[in-house]
């Protein structure tokens, strides 16, 4: 099984952090990854369906999958 790219690992690592204050996460996304927040969330959403991401960061991926599913069921 192929390993995640450094950018994919960085996305998962950033998602595992907590942020203080509004805009802190978006600022970190831009500064650390050089991505627009919209693109970051597109890449993150794709990673949640990737078995490699689940193997790399199971707690983070499972938490985000639960959040995603609860938001989908609210619609």
C-alpha positions in Angstrom: 0.0 0.0 0.0 1.4 3.4 -0.9 2.2 5.9 1.8 0.6 9.3 2.1 2.3 12.3 0.6 3.9 14.8 2.9 1.1 17.3 2.1 -1.5 14.7 3.0 0.3 13.9 6.3 0.5 17.7 7.0 -3.3 18.0 6.4 -4.1 15.2 8.9 -1.6 16.6 11.4 -3.2 20.1 11.2 -6.6 18.6 11.6 -5.4 16.9 14.8 -4.5 20.2 16.4 -6.7 22.6 18.3 -6.8 26.3 17.5 -7.6 29.3 19.7 -9.7 32.0 18.4 -11.5 32.7 15.2 -9.5 32.5 12.0 -6.5 30.7 13.6 -7.1 27.5 11.7 -7.5 29.3 8.4 -4.3 31.3 9.0 -2.4 28.1 9.8 -3.8 26.5 6.6 -2.5 29.4 4.5 0.9 29.8 6.3 1.8 26.2 6.9 0.4 24.5 3.8 0.2 27.4 1.3 -3.4 26.4 0.5 -6.7 28.4 0.4 -9.0 27.1 3.1 -11.6 25.9 0.5 -8.9 23.8 -1.3 -7.7 22.4 2.1 -11.2 21.2 3.0 -11.7 19.7 -0.5 -8.4 17.7 0.0 -9.3 16.8 3.6 -12.7 15.5 2.5 -11.1 13.3 -0.1 -8.6 12.0 2.5 -11.5 10.9 4.8 -12.4 8.3 2.2 -8.8 7.1 1.7 -7.8 3.9 3.5 -4.2 5.1 3.7 -5.4 8.1 5.8 -7.3 5.8 8.1 -4.3 3.7 8.6 -2.1 6.8 9.3 -4.4 8.7 11.7 -7.3 6.5 12.7 -8.5 8.6 15.6 -8.6 11.8 13.5 -10.1 10.2 10.5 -12.8 8.4 12.4 -13.7 11.6 14.4 -14.0 13.6 11.1 -16.0 10.9 9.5 -18.5 11.0 12.4 -18.8 14.8 12.1 -19.2 14.6 8.4 -22.0 12.0 8.7 -23.8 13.9 11.4 -23.8 17.0 9.2 -25.1 15.0 6.2 -27.9 13.5 8.3 -28.9 17.0 9.4 -29.6 18.1 5.9 
